[in-house]
Amino acid sequence: MSGGMKITGSGSDERIDEFGREHSDKLQSLGKQLVSSLYMLVRSVKLYDPENAIFVKPLEVLKDTINTIIAADNQLVLQAMKESFYLNNMLVKTDYNSLENVRALVAEFQEKGVGGFVLQHPINMDELRNFVWIFSAKNEDDADEDGVMGRKLVNIKVSKWKKIKEKLKDDNEDAVDRKKYAVTVYARAIFYMRTYMERLREGKTISLRTADRFIQDLVDICFEQRTHFLGMTTMDREQDYLVFHSVNTALISIVFGSELGLSKAQLKQLGLIALFHDVGMAVIDPDLMRKRGALSVAEKAEINRAPLRAVEDILSRGGLSRTEVSRLVSTIEHHEDFGTAVKDSKGQIQMIIPKTHLAIYSKILAITNTYDALTSNRPFRDAYGPEIALTLMWSEMRHKFDPELLQVFMKVMAIQPVRVLAKGKRKVTMG
């Protein structure tokens, strides 16, 4: 037997909290292939002996993926964490249709005491079979660092699940520090937007560099940590609604975009777009913003001019960057309905017919902007709870949003879809 995998033991120097390396599309793609291949093999080995001929092709695919990763990165460190996997310190992003498979694989790892594995040399088929045997229905033992009795591993180093849990407990202080830092960044964003809107009312402008920095910080926090800090978005105050709404929408958009698989650069662009999407409302008479009851025709017209004022603010800064062009488009488009609702005889929506092609940032912003608005206290109504807000968005407001993206958003916000969604699932695509 030659080649090589090993299971990381208590003597390992590797720290599991040092995640968040620079994003790599190539490594991300290889990570998804790796996790997908492992899931299929672990599932199959419950039914068949790994010596069966049906394993030859999938093991070859897995071997090629592993060896490609090692050739590119000089090592392969796969780590199970909660409901996710990290590959060489990078979170393997999971698309909507693969969530349950990933969770099932993590559960299989945990059941056999496997937290992951480390490889520093190319692997061969024999040792891969021995690793897969750990999850066989015939194997009743937990894995040691070198596999299981009779199927020992030479170069695959297996990480023990128990040791990972102990390290996670030891790292609680670091986790608390990261949460404190996230709250600090959030507070900086609130202060900045309050100042920005005050200056806007005075006809002045301030630099966007500060916004650029704290949005990048929020992206880094979201991208590197599975915890999304969405609890911060409940700290809004009614009298400062517009300020908190802008920051909350940016944070929720970053989290949502991360789940959709957007890159760091795309998340930063999306965050900046969401942060400034509603600044045109800042120059509207505060009494009108707080008015209870129906608005007059003139008052509605004043509210409807807000997006144009936001556009004027962008254009007043001169030369347009790519982000500013996207901001222009999204500022207008996110108010557009996604499509026309087709209803049955009982008034229930059966399908949505798209009316026009909207940019992805516009479709994301339409959802996150509406969700934060519905779950915030306003002078004319109390805040809706998350479940009620999403129910409204999926029922009478459903024509306003891309229904496939809305399903993903509901998953992100940890609402059980069975309570809100109609029966049946739709495949989510970024299209």
C-alpha positions in Angstrom: 0.0 0.0 0.0 1.4 3.4 -0.9 0.3 7.0 -1.4 -1.3 8.9 1.2 -4.0 10.0 3.7 -3.9 10.5 7.5 -6.4 11.5 10.3 -5.3 14.5 12.4 -4.9 13.6 16.1 -4.4 15.4 19.4 -0.8 16.2 18.6 -1.7 18.3 15.6 -0.4 21.8 15.4 -3.2 22.9 13.1 -5.6 25.5 14.4 -9.2 25.3 13.2 -10.0 28.9 13.9 -7.6 30.3 11.4 -10.0 30.3 8.5 -10.7 32.9 5.9 -7.8 32.8 3.4 -8.2 34.8 0.3 -11.0 33.5 -2.0 -10.0 31.3 -4.9 -12.6 30.4 -7.5 -10.5 27.3 -8.5 -10.1 26.0 -5.0 -13.8 26.7 -4.3 -14.8 24.6 -7.4 -12.4 21.8 -6.3 -13.8 21.9 -2.8 -17.4 21.5 -4.0 -16.3 18.5 -6.2 -14.5 17.0 -3.2 -17.4 17.3 -0.8 -19.9 16.1 -3.5 -17.7 13.0 -4.3 -17.3 12.2 -0.6 -21.0 12.4 0.0 -21.8 10.0 -2.9 -19.2 7.5 -1.8 -20.2 7.6 1.9 -23.8 7.1 0.9 -23.0 4.2 -1.5 -20.8 2.4 1.0 -23.8 1.9 3.3 -25.2 -0.4 0.6 -22.1 -1.9 -1.1 -18.7 -3.1 -0.2 -16.0 -0.6 -1.3 -14.3 -3.4 -3.2 -17.3 -3.5 -5.5 -16.6 -2.5 -9.1 -19.2 0.3 -8.9 -16.7 2.2 -6.7 -13.9 2.3 -9.4 -15.1 5.4 -11.3 -16.2 7.5 -8.3 -12.9 6.7 -6.5 -11.0 7.7 -9.6 -12.9 11.0 -9.7 -12.2 11.6 -6.0 -8.5 10.7 -6.4 -8.1 13.1 -9.3 -9.8 15.9 -7.4 -7.6 15.3 -4.3 -4.4 15.2 -6.2 -5.3 18.3 -8.2 -5.8 20.2 -4.9 -2.5 18.9 -3.5 -0.7 19.9 -6.7 -2.1 23.4 -6.5 -1.8 24.0 -2.8 0.9 21.6 -1.6 -1.6 20.0 0.9 -5.2 19.1 1.4 -6.8 19.9 4.8 -10.5 19.2 4.9 -12.3 20.2 8.1 -15.9 19.6 9.1 -17.3 22.6 11.1 -20.9 22.6 12.3 -22.9 22.2 9.1 -20.0 23.1 6.7 -16.6 22.1 5.4 -13.4 24.1 5.2 -10.8 23.2 2.6 -7.3 24.6 3.2 -8.8 27.3 5.5 -11.5 28.3 3.0 -15.2 27.8 3.6 -16.6 25.5 0.9 -19.7 27.5 -0.1 -22.8 25.4 -0.4 -25.6 26.2 -2.9 -29.2 25.8 -2.0 -29.7 22.4 -3.7 -26.7 20.8 -1.9 -27.4 22.0 1.7 -29.0 18.7 2.9 -26.2 16.6 1.3 -23.5 18.6 3.1 -25.4 18.4 6.4 -25.8 14.6 5.9 -22.0 14.2 5.2 -21.1 16.2 8.3 -23.5 14.0 10.4 -21.7 10.8 9.0 -18.3 12.2 9.9 -19.5 13.0 13.4 -21.1 9.5 13.8 -17.7 7.9 13.1 -15.7 10.4 15.1 -14.1 11.9 12.0 -13.6 15.6 12.0 -11.8 15.7 8.6 -8.4 14.6 7.2 -5.0 15.9 6.0 -3.0 14.9 3.0 0.4 16.3 1.9 1.2 13.7 -0.8 -0.8 12.4 -3.8 -3.3 9.6 -2.9 -3.9 6.2 -4.4 -7.0 4.1 -4.9 -6.2 1.5 -2.2 -5.9 4.1 0.6 -9.0 5.9 -0.6 -11.0 2.7 -0.3 -9.7 2.2 3.2 -10.8 5.7 4.2 -14.3 5.1 2.7 -14.5 1.8 4.6 -14.7 3.9 7.8 -18.3 4.7 6.9 -19.2 1.2 5.7 -22.3 -0.5 7.2 -19.9 -3.3 8.2 -17.7 -1.1 10.3 -18.9 -0.6 13.8 -15.8 1.2 15.2 -14.9 4.9 15.4 -11.9 5.9 13.3 -8.6 6.4 14.9 -6.0 8.8 13.5 -4.8 6.0 11.1 -8.3 4.6 10.2 -9.9 1.4 11.5 -8.6 -2.0 12.4 -7.7 -4.0 9.3 -8.0 -1.0 7.0 -5.2 1.2 8.3 -4.2 4.4 6.6 -0.6 5.4 5.8 -0.6 9.0 4.6 -4.1 10.1 5.3 -4.2 11.8 8.7 -7.7 11.7 10.2 -8.9 14.6 12.5 -10.8 13.3 15.5 -14.2 15.0 16.0 -13.8 15.1 19.8 -10.5 17.1 19.5 -12.2 19.6 17.2 -15.0 20.2 19.7 -12.4 20.7 22.5 -10.6 23.3 20.3 -13.9 25.1 19.6 -14.5 25.4 23.3 -11.0 26.8 23.8 -11.6 29.3 21.0 -14.8 30.7 22.5 -13.0 33.9 23.6 -11.8 34.5 20.1 -15.4 34.0 18.8 -16.6 36.6 21.4 -13.9 39.0 20.2 -15.0 38.6 16.6 -18.6 39.3 17.6 -17.6 42.4 19.5 -15.7 43.6 16.5 -18.7 43.0 14.3 -20.8 45.1 16.6 -18.1 47.8 16.5 -18.2 47.9 12.7 -22.0 48.0 12.8 -21.9 51.0 15.1 -19.3 52.8 12.9 -21.6 52.2 9.9 -24.6 53.7 11.8 -22.6 56.8 12.8 -21.3 57.3 9.3 -24.7 57.0 7.7 -26.2 59.4 10.2 -23.5 62.0 9.3 -23.9 61.3 5.6 -27.6 62.0 5.6 -27.2 65.1 7.7 -24.7 66.4 5.1 -27.0 65.4 2.3 -29.8 67.5 3.8 -27.4 70.4 3.9 -26.5 70.0 0.3 -23.0 68.8 1.1 -21.2 65.5 0.4 -18.6 63.5 2.4 -16.0 60.9 1.3 -17.1 57.4 0.5 -13.8 55.9 1.6 -15.0 55.3 5.2 -18.0 53.4 3.9 -15.7 51.4 1.6 -13.7 50.3 4.6 -16.5 49.2 6.9 -18.4 47.5 4.2 -15.2 45.5 3.4 -15.0 44.7 7.2 -18.6 43.4 7.1 -17.8 41.3 4.0 -14.7 39.8 5.7 -16.7 38.9 8.9 -19.5 37.3 6.9 -17.2 35.5 4.4 -14.8 34.1 7.0 -17.3 33.2 9.8 -20.4 31.0 9.4 -22.1 33.1 12.1 -23.8 35.9 10.3 -24.4 38.4 13.1 -27.9 39.0 11.7 -29.1 39.7 15.3 -27.5 43.2 15.0 -30.3 44.2 12.5 -32.8 44.2 15.4 -31.1 47.2 17.1 -32.9 49.8 15.0 -34.7 52.8 16.5 -37.9 54.2 15.0 -36.7 57.9 15.1 -33.6 56.9 13.2 -35.3 54.5 10.9 -33.6 55.5 7.6 -30.1 55.3 9.1 -30.6 51.9 10.6 -32.6 50.7 7.6 -29.7 51.5 5.2 -27.1 49.7 7.3 -29.4 46.7 8.1 -30.2 46.3 4.4 -26.5 46.3 3.6 -25.7 43.7 6.2 -28.6 41.4 5.2 -27.7 41.8 1.5 -24.1 40.8 2.2 -25.2 37.7 4.2 -27.7 36.8 1.4 -25.2 37.3 -1.3 -22.7 35.2 0.5 -25.2 32.3 0.6 -25.7 32.8 -3.1 -22.0 32.2 -3.7 -21.0 35.8 -4.7 -17.3 36.5 -4.4 -15.8 39.0 -1.9 -15.5 41.7 -4.6 -19.2 41.2 -5.6 -20.3 41.2 -1.9 -18.5 44.5 -1.3 -20.1 46.0 -4.4 -23.5 44.7 -3.3 -23.0 46.0 0.3 -22.2 49.5 -0.9 -25.2 49.5 -3.3 -27.5 48.4 -0.5 -26.0 51.0 2.0 -26.9 53.9 -0.2 -30.0 52.6 -2.0 -32.5 54.8 0.0 -30.5 58.0 0.7 -32.9 59.9 -1.5 -35.4 59.6 1.3 -33.1 61.7 3.6 -34.2 65.0 2.0 -38.0 64.3 2.4 -39.8 66.3 5.0 -39.5 64.3 8.3 -43.2 65.0 9.1 -44.2 63.3 5.9 -42.0 60.3 6.8 -43.8 60.0 10.2 -47.3 60.7 8.8 -50.0 58.2 9.9 -52.9 57.4 7.5 -53.2 57.7 3.8 -50.9 60.0 1.7 -52.3 62.6 -0.7 -51.4 62.5 -4.4 -48.8 65.2 -3.9 -47.3 63.4 -0.9 -47.0 60.1 -2.8 -45.3 62.0 -5.7 -42.8 63.4 -3.2 -42.0 59.9 -1.9 -41.7 58.5 -5.4 -39.1 61.1 -6.3 -36.7 59.7 -3.6 -34.9 57.3 -6.0 -34.2 60.1 -8.4 -32.7 62.2 -5.6 -30.4 59.2 -4.8 -29.4 59.1 -8.5 -28.7 62.8 -8.4 -26.4 62.2 -5.4 -24.5 59.6 -7.3 -24.1 61.7 -10.4 -23.0 64.8 -8.4 -19.7 63.0 -7.6 -18.5 63.1 -11.2 -16.9 60.1 -13.0 -18.7 56.9 -12.5 -17.0 53.7 -11.3 -18.5 50.2 -12.0 -19.9 50.2 -8.5 -21.6 53.6 -9.0 -23.1 52.4 -12.3 -24.5 49.3 -10.6 -25.7 51.5 -7.8 -27.6 53.7 -10.4 -29.2 50.7 -11.9 -30.2 49.0 -8.7 -31.5 52.2 -7.1 -34.1 52.4 -9.8 -34.7 48.7 -10.6 -35.2 47.4 -7.0 -38.5 49.3 -7.0 -39.7 47.4 -10.1 -42.0 44.4 -9.7 -40.2 41.2 -10.8 -43.3 39.9 -12.7 -47.0 39.6 -13.0 -48.9 37.2 -10.7 -51.1 34.6 -12.3 -53.9 33.7 -9.9 -56.4 30.8 -9.8 -60.2 31.1 -9.2 -59.6 31.4 -5.5 -57.2 34.3 -5.8 -54.2 32.1 -5.0 -51.0 32.9 -6.9 -50.1 29.9 -9.2 -47.1 31.4 -11.0 -45.1 34.6 -11.7 -44.5 35.7 -15.2 -41.3 37.8 -15.3 -41.9 41.2 -16.8 -38.3 42.2 -17.6 -34.7 41.2 -17.0 -33.5 42.7 -13.8 -29.9 42.8 -12.6 -29.0 40.3 -9.8 -28.2 43.1 -7.4 -31.6 44.7 -8.0 -33.4 41.4 -7.3 -31.4 40.8 -4.1 -32.0 44.4 -3.0 -35.7 44.2 -3.6 -35.9 41.3 -1.1 -33.6 42.6 1.6 -35.0 46.1 1.5 -38.5 44.9 1.8 -37.7 42.4 4.6 -36.0 45.0 6.8 -38.7 47.5 6.2 -41.4 45.0 7.2 -39.6 43.9 10.3 -38.9 47.5 11.5 -41.1 49.7 13.7 -42.7 52.5 11.7 -44.8 55.5 12.9 -47.9 54.0 11.2 -47.5 50.4 12.3 -45.5 48.0 14.6 -42.8 45.8 13.2 -43.9 42.4 11.7 -42.2 39.3 13.0 -39.8 37.5 10.6 -42.3 34.7 9.8 -45.2 37.0 9.2 -43.0 39.3 7.0 -41.8 36.4 4.9 -45.4 35.0 4.6 -46.5 38.4 3.2 -43.6 38.5 0.8 -44.4 34.9 -0.4 -48.2 35.6 -0.7 -49.6 38.9 -1.6 -46.3 40.6 -2.4 -44.8 37.6 -4.3 -44.9 39.2 -7.7 -42.4 41.8 -6.5 -39.5 39.3 -6.1 -37.7 36.6 -8.0 -39.4 33.5 -6.3 -36.3 31.4 -6.6 -34.2 33.9 -4.8 -36.9 34.4 -2.2 -36.8 30.7 -1.4 -33.1 30.9 -0.7 -33.6 34.1 1.4 -36.1 32.3 3.6 -33.6 29.5 4.1 -30.9 32.1 5.1 -33.2 33.8 7.6 -33.7 30.4 9.3 -37.5 30.2 8.7 -38.8 26.7 8.0 -40.0 26.8 4.4 -42.8 24.2 5.1 -44.6 26.8 7.1 -44.6 29.5 4.4 -43.9 28.0 1.0 -46.5 26.3 -1.2 -45.9 22.6 -1.8 -43.1 21.7 -4.2 -39.6 23.0 -4.7 -38.1 25.0 -7.4 -34.5 24.8 -8.5 -32.6 27.9 -7.7 -30.4 29.4 -10.4 -28.5 32.6 -10.6 -29.3 32.9 -14.3 
